[in-house]
């Protein structure tokens, strides 16, 4: 029966082409919209996690209280042992030390005199350790606009905006002026080997990236770090998992009586990100839900109209001896086949569009130029994201809604009277 119905559907395009196209387009739109929402939200959280918060972050209790001041005198010590321990205890995340510091960047001229100066926000990142994923998560190979990546601790990357402001060229030496972990005055020379553009709005204006080994030498922080950041191996932020991990770690390791004991915070605990996480999750669920309901109503209506249009055919089939149950079941089976075919093609189309937007993104940098606050980190480019649920989410509206519409229209089959049937056939 299925083979017979499939042949009929494929041969009679007037009966199958339009319904298949409608299902295909509706499913493709649902998958693309879901993928775009997933990518946009996770991209926003990942940008914040990469730059400052991690999915979870470990620091001392004292550092947490004064974190806005970047108090490296309250930093974590013996971070290698800490990273090794949390990597073993929580293998679903990867962990990396980070030094966050600020200072003044001095650019000398050919005589060694100051040519230009400017404030700098700097990050000491673990670029060179075995298994480090920092270049991957920072997307530096894509975001590098000039030069190359650092190869040792005395080399640095500057944001293109800061380099342009200071009149720097690649290969020039800059001097960091700041204070050490012990609040002593320090100067340290870095060679600028590359420039980058993060597309993160105002954050690009005064950022410098160096390897953590160079930051430790500059700030006298051997074996220390401002914090240890943890990221889910998939790089997908799950707020429930992060909060559970934070509670589990703090219950075991944190001592409220010791200001230097480690404490873990989740992404939602930093810079009022909790409000944004809750709001974004709720908004995403509502928007996707409304869109899904609308698509189901459209497909339901299509199944209904398709059934009503075939009343003449139904009457003929009843007149030649088919039972009402046989006609009804065959119509439902046809709608299942049409919904399945349309869903398969729509899923392929939606995944293709989502993958394209995952690689290319939607750049709206011009709209971010006027943004003056850096409290939240927003990417200037929206990316979609292909996630496992996109492979099956289209089957609910694509098949179920089409079948429900056909079932509703098919109820009229059981109300057909033979007298009315013969009257229809006469006309």
N, C-alpha and C positions, 0 to 999 in steps of 0.2 A: 504493500500500500504506500509506504513512504517513497519507494522508488518511482511508483506510478505518479504520485502527486508532485514529486520533484520534477519529473519530466514535463508535466503539464504546466508547472509554474515557469520553467525555463523556456518553453516553447511559446507560451502566450504572454508576450511582453506587455500587452495592454493590462493584464491582470497582475503582473509582478514588478515591472520596472519602476513605476512611480512609488509603490510602497517600499521597495528595497532602497531606493534613493533617499526617501524621507527618513527611514530608520538609520541608514548609513550616516547621513548628515547630522541627525540628532545625536547619535552615539559619538561621532567624531567631536562635536562641540562639547559634549559632556566631559569626555576624556581630556580634551585640550584645556578646558576651563579648570578642571580639577588639578591637572598637572601644573598649570600656570599658578594657581593659588598655592599649591604645595611648594613649588620652587620659590615663589616670591617670599612667602613667610619664612621658609627654612633659610633662604639666602639672607634675609634680614637678620635672623638670629645668628647665622653662621658668621656674618661679617662682624657683629658685635663680639661673638665668642672668640674669633681669631685675633681681633685687635686688643681686647681687654678682659673679657669675662671668662672665656672658656665655657664649655657646657657646665662644668663645675670647676671650682678654683680653691686651692688650699693656700692659706697664708696664716700668719700668727694672729692671735686675737688682738694684739695691740696694733698691728698693721691695719687690720680691718677697720678699727675705730677711726683711724686717721688716714685712710687710703687716699683721700682727695689731695693730701699733701705729699704723696709719694715718699713716705718715711722709710727709706732703706736702712736706717739705723735700727729698725724693728723687723728686719727681714728674717726669712727662714735660713737656718744653718744646716749644713750636712745634707744638702738637697739630693745628692746622688743616692744615699741610702733611702731617703724618703721616696724618690721616684721608683727605685727598685721595689720597695715594699708595696706601694699602691699598684704598680704594674702587675705584681703577683697576686694581690688580693682582689683586684678589679680588672680582669683581663679584657672585658668588653670595652674598655676605654684605653686610649693611649695618652701618656703623660709627658709633659715637657716643662722644664724650668723657664722662668721669664724674669728679666730685670726691667723694670719701668723707671725711667729717670728723666729729669729735665736739666736744662742748663743753657749756657750761652755758647753759640757757635761763632768762632772768630776765623775770618778768612784773611791771611796775610798777603801782602803784595810781594814783588820780587826782592824787596829790601827787608822783608820780615816784619814790616809795619802793618798795622791793621788796615785792611782795605774795606772790609764790611763786617758787620756783626748782626746777629739775630737770635731770638730765642728758639729753642729746639725741644721737641718732645721726642724722646728716643726710646727704643725698645731693644733690649739685648735678647736675641732669639737663638735657640739651639739649632743652628744650621747644619753642623758638621757631624753630629753624633750618628752612629750606625742606626738605621731604622727611623731617623727623624723624618717627619712628614711636613715640616714647616714650609718648605718651598711649595709643596702641593697645596696646603690649605691657604697659604697666602696668594697662590696663583701668580707667583712672581715671574715665571717664564712668560706669562701672558701680559702681565702688567708692567714689565720692564720696557721703558721707552728709549733707553740709551745705555750703552756700556754693557757690563756683564755682572754676574752674581759674585759676591765676595768669596775669596779662596782662603783667607786667613783672618785672624781676629782684629787686625789693624785696618781692615778695609770696610767701607761703609756704603750703604745705599741711601740716597737722599730723594725726597719727593721732588718731582720736576718743578713744582711751584716754588719750593724753598731754594732749590739750586738756581732757578732763574732770578729770584729776588736777591740772592747774594752774589750773582754774577759769576757762579762757579762753572768750571769746565771739568770734564772727566780727567782723572789723574791728578787733580790738585789736592793739596793737603789742607785740612781744616783742623782747628784746635777746639776741643770741647773744654769749656770752663765750667766747673761745677764743684760739688762736694762729695766726699767719700762716704762710705758706710759709717765711718767714725766721725763724721761732720768736719773733716779736715778739707782744706782747699785743695783742688786737684786740677791739673790740665793734662790733656792727653790728645795726641795727634792721630787722626784717621785719614786715610786716603780714600777719596770719593771715586768709586769704580763704576757706579751705575746710578741711574735715576729711574724712578717708578711713578706710576699714576694709579692709585687705588680705586678711583672713581667712588670715593666715599665722602663727597662734599667737602666741608671745611677741614676734615681730618687730614687732608692731603697737604695743607698749607705749610706745616712746619714739622714734618716727621722725618726721623732718621732711623734706619734699621742697621744693626751691627750684630755680629755673632756674640753670644753670651760670654765667650772667653775674653773678647776684647772689652766688653762692658765690665767684667770682673776685674781686669787689670786697671781700667780707668778709675773704678770706684772702690778699689781695695776690698772686693767682696769674694775672695777665693772660697769656693764651695758653697756660697750663699746665693739666694735668689729672692726677689720680691714676692714671688708666688710660684706655685706649680699648677699649671692648667691641665685639665683633663677634657678630652674630646671623645665622643662615641666613635667607634671604629668606622661606622657607616657615615659619619659626619652629619647625620640627621638628628636634630634636637628633639628629644622626647621629654617633655616637662615632668611627667609622672616618674620616669626612670631617674632623672636628675635629682628630683626632690627626695626620692627614696634612698638614693646613694648618699646624698648629703646627710640625711638623718642617721643612716647606718654608720657612716664614718664618724660623725660627731659623738654618737653614743659611745663608741669604743675608744676614740683617740683624744677627744678634746677635754681639757681640764679647765673648768671655769675659774679656778683659783690661780692659774698661771697665765699671765698675759702673753707669754711667749709660746704657749702650747698651740699646736696647729688647729685650725678650724676650717671646715669646708663650707663654701657657699655655692648655690646653684646660680645659673644665669639669671633666673627671675629675681634674685636677691640684690642685683647690682643696678644702680642708676634707675630705680623705679621700673625696671624691666618686667616685673611681675604683672603690673597693670597692663602693659603692652601684650605680654604673652596671653593673659586671660582674654583681653579684648579681641586680639587677633584670632584666637582659636574660636571664640564665640561667633565673630563676624564671618569667619571662613565657613563654619558649619551652617550658619543661616543662609549665606549667599549660595553655597553649593546645594543646600537642601531645596531652596526656592527654585533654583535653576533645574534641578532634577525633577521636581514636581511639575514644572511647566513643560519640560520635555516629555514626561509621561502622559500628561494631558493631551499634548499634540499627537503623540503616537496612539493613544487610546482613541482619540477622535478619528484618526486615519483608519484604524481597524473598524470602527463603527461605520464610517462612510463607505468603506470598501465592502462591508457586508450588506449594507442597504442597497448599494448599486447593483448587487447580484441577485436581487429578488426574482427577476425574471428567470435566471438560470436555475435558482432554487426551485421555483415552481415547475419548470420542465423536468427536473430530476425527480421531484415528487410524483409527477404525473406518469412517468415511465416505470414507477414501481419502487424507487429507493425509499427506505424508511426515513422518518424524520431524524432518528438518532444517527443513522449513517451519514446523512447530509451534514448534520451538526458537527459530528466528530471529524469529518473530512475537512470542514472549514477551519476548525481549530488546528488540525494538523498542518494545513497549508499556512496558517498564520505563524505557527511555530517555525516552519521551514523558512518563510520569508523573514521573520524576525532574526533567526539565527544567521542567515546569509548577510542581511544588512548589518548586523552587529559585528560579524567577523570583519567585513570590509571597513566599517566605521571605526572599529578598534585599531585596525592597521593604519588608517588615515590619521586618527587622533594621536596615536603614538608617534607617527612620523612628524606631525606638526610639533608635538611636545618635545621630541628629541632635537628638532631644528632650533626651537627657542631655548632649549637647554644649552646648546653650543653657541648660538649667536647672541641671544638676549635682546631686550628692548632698551635702548639707550635713551634716557631722558635727562641727560646732563644739563641741558639748557634750563630746565625747570628748577634745578637745584642750585643754580648760581647765586640766587638771592638768599639762600639758607644761611643764617648767621649763627645758629646755635649748634654746638657739638655735643650736647647732652646725650642725644641718641645718635647712633651710627646708622646712616642710611646709605645703601648702595645707589649709585647713579644708574645702574643697569639692572633690569628685572630679568631673571632667568626662570624658565620652567624646569620641572624636575620629573623624570620618569621614575615612578614608584611601583611596587608590585601590584597594588590594588587597581592600577589603571588597566591591567590586563583582563580584569573580569568585571569591573564596575559597570561597563556598558551593557551587560547582559540583562540586568534587572529592567531598565527602561526599554531596551531594544526588543527583548523577547516578551517579557511579562506584560508590558503595557499594550503591545500589539495584540497579544492573545486575549487580554481582558476586553479590549474593544471589540474584537471579533465575537467573543462569547456573549457580550451584551447585545450586539446586533443579531446574533444567531438565535436569541430567545424568541424572535418573531416567527421562526420556523415552526415552532410547536403551536402557534396560534393560527396557522393557515388552515382554512376550511376548504374542502373540495369544491364547494359551490363557487366560492370566490376564486379558487384556482382556475377552474374552467372558464370563468368569465375573463380573467386576465389573459388566458391563452387564446381566447377568441379575438382579442384586440391585438 
